[in-house]
Each structure stands twice: as structure tokens, then as C-alpha cells.
Amino acid sequence: MANKQRFFIELAYDGSRYHGWQIQPNAMSVQEVLNKALSTILRQPIETLGCGRTDTGVHATQFFAHYDVEETMVNSPLTMVKSLSTIDYQLSTIDKNNHLLRSINAVLPADIAVKRIFEANSDAHARFDATLRSYEYHIHFTKDPFKHGYSWLLRDEPDVELMDRAAKIIMEYTDFSCFSKSNTQVKTNNCKISRAEWVKVDGGLVFHISADRFLRNMVRAVVGTLIQVGRGEIQPYEVRTIIQSKSRSKAGASVPACGLYLTEVKY
């Protein structure tokens, strides 16, 4: 029986026409399309495992997955650089012009791009070894056809100072049951948020949030709640009551998926 070699793959994708990252019945996902491309090029069944899951319509400028390949099928001239004792994405690099990378990108659709592929330790795990994930949520205030599908059009500008005040309150907590979809079958709803702030950009706002992990629908629910604060519908201090309630019905509505991007994964 041939030994397996584990590889990490870094990619980016426009999630507009996909039902999220994870494979699901009767719906096209990024994972399904990537698996088919890898299986075609490597000429063996390939199953990837991602660093997390993004919801329908959510984008990713950086996403990692790992997959295993039979050693007999690995093409040694591809000059993979092997990680040492840990996953090190700065040192583990690969020539972007190599045959494998070009071949996979050639069969992938235009809305999915592979950036890097590199060999990792056999026990390296794209999901469980990740220590930090960062998201951005983009909002614009004036109708713009070039932002349609990639940012949320909000007609009235909210109070950013109030929203930032509420965002700081969110960082004081770890149990975010109120921002999670129900029946997600996770062991815990605890997350450690290390950044939560709004940044003004030309014609809009970008919300930055980083944590060790996120719950399903969490970022969109957080943004929806903060927008309520910015509109004056609730006061910043009321966010405490919402979080302590652990009830999804108490938090704000989820904002549209089009403005959400997974932007960074650290190991």
C-alpha cells in the first residue's frame, strides 16, 4: 500500500455562485469544484479538508485546505518545499509558475484561483492547526455597479463611533451563542476575539474582526447587531444584554453575504 503525502493548498475565491465552501447535496460548492480539479490533474481521487467553512455567497481572499496524495503519484520535479517541525507559510513556498499550479488553475473556473501548494507534515491539519482567522465586512453608501455583489449598499451612514463602542463591548465576552445559527452541533460557542473595529474607507466602511474561531453566521450577525447600534435602534450597552441572553432572536438580523470576506488564516 502506497504511503500518503500531505499537501496544503492556498486559494482565493469569489463565492457569489457557490453554496459556501463545504460539499453539500444538490448544491455547488467551492470544495466540490476544487476536488474535481485536483482529481483530474493528479489522476487519483482527491478529497480536500478546509480551514473552515464559509456560507453561501461569502468570498475568501485567503483560504487553506489540505489533501493527501499517494507518494507514487507525486511528481518530484515540482520542487515542493517541505515544512519542518511546524506549518510555516512564510518558509514553505513554491514557484508560482510550476506545472502543477498552472495546470490546476487552468481547469478551475475563473472565480477560484490557487495561489500556492506546498508539502506539509503528515499530521498537519488545515482546520485544527489554525490559530487565527480574520474577516472583513464591506459596506458602501452610494449605488455602484462595480461593488454590486461584493459590498452591501447601505443608504444611510450609521454612527461609526457608537458601533466601535459596541464592538469593544463584544470583545469582553467569549460565549457568542446569540450570534450563532441554531443546531450547529458544535461542542462550544466560545470564541476569543482579538480585533473588532470599523474602518472608514472612501465611500463606505469596512468592519475588521479576528478570532481564534468563528461560529456559523457569527460575523454577519455581529455586523447586523452593530448596524442596529449605528442606526440608534439600540444603545451600545444593550449589546451586553444581547450577549448574556445567549439567544439568537435577541441579536440583529444577519447582513447580506455579499459583503463578507475571509481575509486571513494564521497557523
C-alpha positions in Angstrom: 0.0 0.0 0.0 1.5 3.4 -1.0 2.3 5.9 1.6 0.5 9.2 1.6 2.0 12.7 1.4 0.1 15.7 2.7 -0.1 19.0 0.8 -1.5 22.3 1.8 -3.2 24.5 -0.9 -3.8 28.2 -0.6 -6.6 29.6 -2.7 -9.0 32.6 -3.1 -12.5 32.6 -4.4 -15.5 34.7 -5.4 -18.3 33.0 -3.5 -21.1 34.6 -5.5 -22.3 31.5 -7.3 -21.4 28.9 -4.7 -23.3 27.5 -1.7 -20.3 28.0 0.5 -17.1 26.1 0.8 -18.3 22.7 2.1 -19.7 20.0 -0.1 -23.5 19.5 0.2 -26.1 17.6 -1.8 -27.8 19.3 -4.8 -25.8 22.5 -4.5 -22.4 23.6 -6.0 -19.7 24.3 -3.5 -16.1 25.5 -3.8 -14.8 22.3 -2.2 -16.6 20.2 -4.8 -15.1 22.1 -7.7 -11.6 22.1 -6.2 -11.7 18.4 -5.5 -12.7 17.7 -9.1 -9.9 19.9 -10.4 -7.3 18.2 -8.2 -8.5 14.7 -9.0 -8.4 15.5 -12.7 -4.8 16.8 -12.7 -3.4 14.3 -10.2 -5.3 11.4 -11.7 -6.5 10.0 -8.5 -9.4 10.7 -6.1 -8.6 13.8 -4.0 -10.6 14.9 -1.0 -9.7 18.3 0.5 -10.3 19.5 4.0 -10.7 23.2 4.5 -9.6 25.6 7.3 -13.2 26.3 8.0 -16.5 26.8 6.1 -17.9 29.9 4.5 -21.6 30.4 4.0 -23.4 30.7 0.7 -22.2 33.8 -1.2 -19.3 34.6 1.1 -15.9 35.4 -0.5 -12.3 34.4 0.5 -9.1 36.3 -0.3 -7.2 33.7 1.6 -8.3 30.1 2.3 -6.3 27.0 3.1 -7.1 23.3 2.7 -5.1 20.1 2.9 -5.2 16.9 0.9 -3.3 13.6 0.7 -1.7 12.1 -2.4 -0.2 8.7 -2.9 3.6 9.0 -2.9 3.8 7.1 -6.2 1.7 9.8 -7.9 3.8 12.8 -6.6 5.8 14.5 -9.3 9.1 15.2 -7.7 10.3 17.8 -10.2 7.7 20.2 -8.8 10.2 21.2 -6.1 7.8 21.3 -3.2 9.4 22.8 -0.1 8.7 20.7 2.9 7.7 22.2 6.2 10.0 21.4 9.2 8.5 20.9 12.6 5.6 23.2 12.2 3.5 24.7 9.4 5.3 27.7 8.3 3.7 29.5 5.4 6.5 32.1 5.0 9.2 29.5 4.5 7.1 26.9 2.7 6.9 28.3 -0.8 6.6 27.1 -4.3 7.4 28.6 -7.7 4.1 30.1 -8.9 5.0 29.2 -12.5 5.3 25.5 -11.8 3.4 23.0 -13.9 1.1 21.8 -11.2 -0.1 25.2 -10.1 -0.7 26.3 -13.7 -2.5 23.0 -14.6 -4.9 23.2 -11.7 -5.7 26.9 -12.3 -6.3 26.0 -16.0 -9.1 23.6 -15.2 -10.6 25.7 -12.4 -13.3 28.3 -13.2 -12.3 32.0 -13.2 -13.8 32.6 -9.8 -11.4 30.2 -8.0 -7.7 30.7 -8.0 -4.9 28.6 -6.4 -2.1 30.7 -5.1 0.3 28.1 -3.6 0.7 24.4 -3.0 3.3 23.0 -0.6 4.1 19.8 1.2 3.4 19.6 5.0 3.9 17.1 7.8 1.6 14.1 7.7 -0.3 15.3 10.8 -0.7 18.9 9.8 -4.3 20.0 9.7 -5.8 22.9 7.8 -8.7 23.4 10.3 -7.4 22.3 13.7 -4.0 23.8 13.4 -5.3 27.3 12.5 -4.8 29.7 15.4 -6.4 32.9 14.0 -9.0 33.8 11.3 -9.8 37.3 10.1 -12.9 38.6 8.3 -13.8 41.8 6.7 -17.3 43.1 6.0 -17.6 45.8 3.3 -20.4 48.5 3.2 -20.8 51.3 0.7 -23.3 54.2 0.7 -23.8 55.1 -3.0 -25.1 52.8 -5.7 -22.1 51.4 -7.6 -22.4 48.7 -10.2 -18.8 47.6 -9.6 -19.5 46.9 -6.0 -22.7 45.0 -6.6 -22.3 41.5 -5.2 -19.1 42.5 -3.4 -20.3 45.0 -0.8 -23.6 45.8 1.0 -25.3 49.0 -0.2 -26.5 50.9 2.9 -28.4 54.1 2.1 -27.9 55.9 5.4 -24.5 56.2 7.0 -24.6 54.8 10.6 -22.8 56.3 13.6 -19.4 54.7 13.5 -18.3 55.9 16.9 -21.3 54.2 18.5 -20.6 51.0 16.6 -17.0 50.9 17.6 -18.0 51.4 21.3 -20.3 48.4 20.9 -17.6 46.4 19.2 -15.3 46.9 22.2 -18.0 45.5 24.4 -18.3 42.4 22.3 -14.5 41.8 22.8 -15.1 41.5 26.5 -17.0 38.2 26.0 -16.3 34.7 24.8 -19.7 33.0 24.6 -21.4 34.1 21.4 -24.4 31.8 21.3 -26.5 34.9 20.4 -24.7 35.3 17.1 -24.7 31.7 16.0 -27.1 29.7 13.9 -29.1 27.2 16.0 -28.5 23.4 15.8 -24.9 23.8 14.5 -23.7 20.7 16.5 -20.5 22.4 17.8 -19.0 21.5 21.2 -18.8 25.1 22.3 -19.9 28.6 21.3 -16.8 30.2 22.9 -14.5 32.3 20.7 -11.6 34.6 21.6 -11.9 37.8 19.6 -8.7 39.7 19.3 -9.9 42.5 16.9 -13.3 44.1 16.2 -13.3 47.6 14.7 -14.7 49.7 11.9 -12.5 51.5 9.4 -13.7 54.3 7.2 -12.9 54.0 3.5 -13.7 56.1 0.5 -17.5 55.9 0.2 -18.0 53.3 2.8 -17.0 51.3 5.8 -15.1 48.0 6.5 -15.6 46.0 9.6 -12.5 44.0 10.7 -12.8 41.1 13.1 -10.3 38.5 14.1 -10.7 35.5 16.4 -9.3 32.0 17.1 -12.6 30.6 15.7 -16.0 31.7 14.5 -19.5 30.2 14.7 -21.7 29.7 11.8 -23.2 33.0 10.6 -21.5 34.8 13.5 -19.8 37.7 11.6 -22.9 38.6 9.7 -25.0 38.6 12.9 -22.4 40.7 14.7 -22.4 43.3 11.9 -26.2 43.3 11.8 -26.3 44.0 15.6 -23.7 46.7 15.3 -25.7 48.4 12.5 -28.7 48.5 14.8 -26.5 50.4 17.2 -25.2 52.7 14.5 -28.8 53.5 13.5 -29.8 54.3 17.0 -32.2 51.4 17.3 -30.3 50.1 20.4 -27.7 51.6 22.6 -24.1 50.2 22.8 -24.7 49.0 26.4 -27.6 46.9 25.3 -25.2 44.6 23.4 -24.2 43.2 26.8 -27.8 42.1 27.5 -28.0 40.5 24.0 -24.8 38.5 24.5 -25.7 37.5 28.0 -29.1 36.3 26.8 -27.4 33.6 24.6 -30.5 33.9 22.3 -30.1 34.4 18.6 -33.5 36.1 18.5 -32.2 39.0 20.6 -29.4 39.9 18.2 -29.7 41.8 15.0 -30.6 40.3 11.6 -27.8 38.8 9.5 -26.5 41.2 6.9 -26.2 40.0 3.3 -23.4 37.6 2.5 -22.0 39.6 -0.5 -20.0 42.0 1.7 -18.2 39.3 3.8 -14.7 38.1 3.1 -12.4 35.7 4.8 -9.1 37.5 4.5 -6.5 35.8 6.7 -5.8 32.4 8.3 -2.8 32.0 10.6 -1.1 28.9 11.9 
